[in-house]
């Protein structure tokens, strides 16, 4: 189960994150594989699972690599606490936030970063006309305005309606410097940020090379990038096959990599460090477009109720799996068991006959003489076990009399079906699970028109009502309503998370720190001999 944001599965958005997760995600803390002396001005190689066609930090692809070249107003430390970054302090309420910038911050071209420049970047990211998928998965789901006071070094944000997580959304968005905003198209192939590294080389299929900046001193909690052992270069190498990733970790061909499948077994006992990353495996969506059969909630509930969730979880994990308890991973804000008592049970199958579904003489499930046919998509690009999860679902549904067209596609083909052609009934994917429940909202509400994130055309009035109430409560004080909202989606079979799982981030002679919900902290990387 290769960890990808379904949050960027418009990029590999929530089926894959999200847009918005980072290249490697972690549950927090230090990861060290050695106590040997550090290497001065060395090169750290990180394995990435897929190509990056654009380095634009607000695109569906570029957001994952953005932390190397871009900073945000705030940062999240291991343990989940929000700490300083470009902003040395802030004040926030339900509808507004004010950030005070550090002094002395410069862009990679040497120009000073001003409050006005930050405001322009945030406005650009939030403008719907720019269609910036990566930014939209990270920003609040409500309109906002931004103002600046350069003399006071203050950036002020005001939302059109209450939003629980202004600092954890707007405050964590990468800030693009004025040179990048002057030519946004150039951001596809270059970087223009204040971050600790600058993109200095790339090819279409990788590797991607980031070179250390001089004088950087405004990372999380004022971190710099010149401590002994911090690499002079970071190289991201594209390695799609996990078996190859494992081999490279063992031989030192890469220093940091994520492995999610059975290759983890052979990495044990070789002196590698390991950090477990909570994930949601098999996050499954149902196409509720009016012309598709699964627009019928009775049918969706019956199909979900017929599934053996424990059996699916075992397949998803490749062992003894635990059925997923939430749409988000275990380390996310507001995580709780909302699945128990809300995921439809086998009793829902009994509702089919009352809704007009019967089995004909050939055993086919039919309504008004028309057999039920479902196109079920999965991709090994989103996780090695996901095609097997989809296959077990298909076996169960065929026993009910459903004609299942089980299709294994490339990740890009699945994304096209989801956001382009709409030619699917079920999509089985994998997600790290966003850190904030509000980040799920665009996938389950709002207009399902072209370019929107609600690719499954979900309409759930109970979910919408509970979300509106939860957004009026600051931070985690609204968790009860957020969890009731998630439960409403499960009861209606708008989505099904299959298993609570983990990915593992390994280090070879490398020390680094993992922030919750999605990224290696670049300034924490140390290379050892």
N, C-alpha and C positions, 0 to 999 in steps of 0.2 A: 504494500500500500504506500506508494510514493506519496509523500505529503505535499499536496498542492492546495492552494486556496481554491475553494469553490468561489471564494472571494476574488479572485481574479478568474474565474472561469467565465468571465467574458474573456478572459484571457486564459482561461482555465480557472475560471471564476468559481465560486463555491463548489463546483465539482472538483475542482482541482485546487485566491485567494486572496485575493484577495487581496484580490486582489489584492490579495493584499496582504498577505503574510510575507515574511522575508525569505531570503534564500534558505536559511536554516533556522528552525525555531527551537525554543527550549523552554524548560520549566523553570529556569533561573539557576544562578549559582556559578561557581567557578568550575572549569573543566581543565584538568591538568594531566598530561601523560608522561611527565618527566620531572626530575629534580635536577637535571644537569644544567650547566651554565647556559645563558642565553646567547643567541646569535645576533650580532650587531649588524643592522642594515641588511637583513636577509630577505628572502622571498617566501611567502606562504602561499601554498596552492590549495584552493578549495574546489571540491567537486560539486558541480551543479547538474541537475538531471535534464535540463532542457535549454534550448537556445534562447537567446534574448534578442529579438529582432529590433527592439527599440530601447534606448537607455533614458528616454523621457521619464522623469520620476513620477509623472501623473498618468502614465499610460498603464495598460493592463499588464505589460511585461516589465517595464522599467522600475516599478515600485520595489521589487524584491532586491535589486542591487543598489537602490538609492542611498541606503545608510553609509556606504563607503564614500560618497561624494557630496552628500547633502546632509544638513542638520535640520532639526525642527525646533520649535520654540521650547518644548519640554521633552523629556525622555522618561521611559519607564525602567526603573532599576529592577534587578532580581528581587523577587518578593512582591512585585506589583506596585511599589510606591512611585508616584510621579515626582521626578527630580528636575533640576534646572538643566537647561541646554543653552540655546540662543537667548532665552529669557532668564534673567537671574531671579525673577519673582513674578507672581501673578495673583490676581484676585478674580474669583469666578462665582457666578450665581446661576439661577435657572435659565436666564435669557441673555446673559452677557458675561464677558471676561475681559480683563485688561492685563496685558503682558508688558513688562519692562525689560528692554533688551540689555544685554551686557555691553560694556564699552569695549572697543577695540576689535570687534569682529570684522573680518574682511572676506570678500569673495575670492574665488580661485584666480580671478584676473587682477587681484590687488585692490579693487575698489572697496570702500567702506560700506558695510551693510547698514542701512538706515531703517527706521520704522516705516517710512513711506515705501521702501523697497519690499519689505515684508508684506505690507498691506496689499501692494500690487500683485504679489505672488498668490496670496490667499484669494483675492478677487478672481484672478485668472483661473485658479483651480476650481473655484466654486461656480463659475459661469457655465450654465447648462449648454450654451451655444458652442462651447469648446469641446463638448462630448469627450471629456477626459475620464475614461472608465476607472482607471486606477484611483484617481482622486475621489471620485464619487463613492467608491466602496469604503473610503476612509473618512470622508467628511460627514457632518451631521445630515440627517435626512430632512432637514428643514432649511428654508432660505435664511441667509445671514448677510449682514453688511459689515464692512471693515473700515475703520478710520485710523489715522496715524498722527502722532505728535512727535516730530523729529527732535525738537528741543528737549522734551522729557523722555525721549527714547521709548515711547509707549505705543503699543498696537492694541486697539480696542475692537472687540467683536460683539455684535448684537444679533441674536437670532429672532426670527419673525414669530416664533412660538417657543414655549419651554422645551428645552432639550437637556437631558440629564448629564451628558458627557462632553461638554464643550472642550475642556482641556484635554481629554483623552481622545479627541478627534482632530479638531483644528490645531490643537497644541502639538500633536504628533505628526502633522503633515510636513513632508520635506519642503523647505523654502528654496525657491529658484531665484537666483540673482538677476538684476536688471539685464545683463548681457544675454541671458537665456531667454528672457521674455521678449527681448527685441527681435529675436529670430527663433521662435519656438520650434520650427522644423529642424533646426540644427541640433536640438536636444536629443533627437533620435540617435545621433552618432557621436555626441560629445556631452560633457557635463559642465554645468555652470552653477555651482553651489558654494557653500562655505565649509564643506565637510573635510575630513582628515586626509582624503585621497582625491585624486583627479584621474578620470579615465584617460589613459595614455596610449592605448593600443587595443585593437579588436579586429576579429574577422567574423564573417557571418555565422560560422558554426563554432566560434570560440577558438582559442581562449580570449578572455577579456582581462586586460591588464590595468590595474590601478596603481598609481605612483603617489607616494607620500608627499604631502605639502609641507613647506617650511613655516614655522611660526604658529602653528595651529594650537590653540589653548582654550577652546570654548566648547568642549564636548560635555557629556553628562557629568554634572557636578564639577565642571571646570576642567575635565580631563584634557590632556594634550596627546600628541602622537610621537614624542621624541624620547620616551623612556627606553632604557636598554632592553633589547629584545623585540621592540616593536618593528614589524617588517617595513622595509623600504618599498616593497612591492607586494601587492596582493594579486594573484592570478586565479581567475575563475575558469576552470576547465570543464567543458561539457562532457559528461560521461553518463549516457542514458542507462547502461546496463549495470545493475547492482552487483552482479558477480565481478565485473571489472572494477567497480568502485572498491569492493572488498579487497581485491588483489592489490590495488594501488595503495590502500591503507596499510596493508601488511608489508609492502616493499618500500614505503615512503614516497611513492609517486604522487600522493596527495597528503596534505597535512590535516585537513578537516573535511569530513564528509558525513552525510546522513545515509543510513541504511535502514530499510523498513521490513525486509523480508527474511527468508530463512538463512541468508548469508551471515546474519548476525551470529549464528551459532559458531561458525568457524573463526570469528574474530575474537572470541573469548580466550583469555590466557596468553595474549601476545603483547601485553604491556600498553595497550591502547586505553585511553580514558573513554568513558561512555556516560552520556546523559540521556535520560528518557524524556521524550517529548510527547505529551498527551495529544491524541488525535481522535477524530470521529471517522470510522471506516464504513464505507458503503452508504453514505448519505444519498438517499434515493428520492428523486423527484418524479412527479406524475404530470403529464401534459393535460391541463384542464381547459385547453382551447375548446370553444363550443362545438367545433366539428369533430373532435376526438372523443372516443368512447369514455375515457376517464374523466370527462367533465361531470359524469354521474357520481356523486359522492357515495351512493350505496355500493356501486361497483368497486370504487377505490377501497372502501372499508372492508369489503369482502375479500379482495385480493390480499390486502395487508393482513387481515385476520387469519387467512389460511396459512400464512408463512410460519415456519418453525424458527422463531427468533434466536433461540439458543443454537440451533444447527447452523443458521446463517452466520452467527457470531463466531462459531468455531471455524468455519471456512474463511471468514474475513481475516481472522487472526492467524490462521494456520496452526491451530492448537485449541486449547481450552479458552474460548472467548467469552466475554461478558456482553450481553445485549446492551446497546447504548442507552443511557439514562436521560440524555438531553441532546439537543441539536449542537451544543457546544462542548468543547473538551473540558476535562476535569479541572484544569487550572484557570478557567475563564471566570469572569465576574458573574455572579448570580447562579453558578452551576448548582444543580440539585437534581434529584430523581423526579423528573416529570413524566417519564414514560410509563411507569407502573400505574395501572388503572386508567390510562388514557390511550395507549396504542390499542386499536381494535383487536378483539379476541376472535377465536374461531366462530363464536356465536354470530358474527357479522355475515358469515357465509349463508346462514339460514335466512337472511333478509333478501337474498337474490330472487327467490321464487315470488315473494310478494311484490317485488319490483318488476316482474315480468320476464325474468331470466329462467330458462329451462334447458335441459339437455335433450337434443334430438336423438333419433334412432342411431346415429353414428357417434353419440356421446359428446357432440359439440355443444358448447354453451351458446345459446342463441336467444335473441329477443326479437319478436316480430319477424321470425324467420331468418334473421341475419346473424351469422356466426360472429363471435367475438374474436377479433384478431388484434394482437398487440405487437408493436415494434419496440423491442427492449435493447437499449444501447449500453455498452460498457467499453472501457479502454484500459489495457494494461499500462498505458502511459500514466494513468492516474493511480495506479497501484497494482502490484503483481497479482493480488488475490481477487481483484474486483470482477474479472471475467468469470471466475468460479462462483462468486456470489450471485452474479446475474444468472448463471446456468442453474443453480439450485432454485432460485426464484422461478425460473422457467419450468423446471420439472414439476414444482408444486402447482403452478397455474395450469399446466397441461393436464394434470390429474383432475382438475375441475372442468376440463373441456375447452380450455382456451387455446386458440391457435397462436403460438408465440413465435415470432420471427426474432431470433436471438442474433444480434449483430455485434461483432467486435470491430471497433474502428480505431483509427489513430486519434490522439487527443484533439487535434485540430478539426477532424471530421465531426467529432461529437460536439465540439463548440459550435461549429457551423449549423448543425442540426438544432441545437438549443436556441441559438440567437439569430439564425438565418432562416433555414427552410422550415423549421418547426416539425420536421418529419421524424417524430419519435412519440412514444407513449410513456416509456419509462427510461430514466437515465440513472445508472448506478455509478456514483463517484466517491471521492474521498475528500476530506476536509480537515484542516487543522482545528477547525472550530474557531470562529472569531472570539476575541477577548471580551467584546462588549455585546450584549444581546441586541442592542440597537443596530448593530452592523448587519443583522439578518433581515431587518425590515424591508430594504429595497427588493429582496428576493421573493417576498411573500405578500406584497401589497403595492399599490400604485398602478399606474397605467401600464398595461402589457404591450404597448406599442413598440415599434421598431426602435432599438437603441436603449430600451429600458432594461433593468435587471430582472424584472419579474417575467422571466422567459417561460415559466410554466403556467402563466395566466391565473395565478391563485387569487381567489376572492373569498375572504373569510372575515365576515363582519365582527365576529367575536374577537378575533386577533386584532383587528384594527382598533376596536374600542379599548381593549386592554393596553395596547401600545400607547394610545393617546393618553391614557391615565398614567402609565409608567413614566412617560417622558416629562411629566410635571414634577416628578420626585428626583431630587439631586442624587447622583452617584448610585450607590448600592441600596439606598433607602427605598427604591422602587422595585427591588428584586422579586417580591411576591407577585406583583403585577406582571413583570417580565416573564416569570415562570408560568403564570396562568395563561399568558399569551402563547407561549410555546406549547402548552398542553392543548390549547384550542386547535393548533395546527395538527397535532398528532391525532386528536379525536376525529378530525375530519379527513384524516389520511391525505393531507396535503403534502406530507413529506414523511420519510421513514429513515431514521439513523439506525444503522445495523449493529455496530459494535463500538465499544470503547477500546481504543487501541493505543499503541505507542509507536513512535519512530525513535531511532537512536542516533545521536550525533557522536561521532568518534573523533578523537584527536591523536595524531601521530607526532610526538615530540613538540607538542603545542599546548599553550595555555590560552584560554579565552573565557569570556563570560557570556552567558546566554540570558537575554531579557525575556520575560514572560510574553507569550503570544506571538513571538515570531522572529527573533533575529539575533545574530551574533553582534555584540557591541564591538565595532571596529577598533576603538581605542584600547580595548582590553586584550587584544591578540598579542601573544608573546611566542617567539620561536626559540626552541632550545636545541642544543647540540645533541 
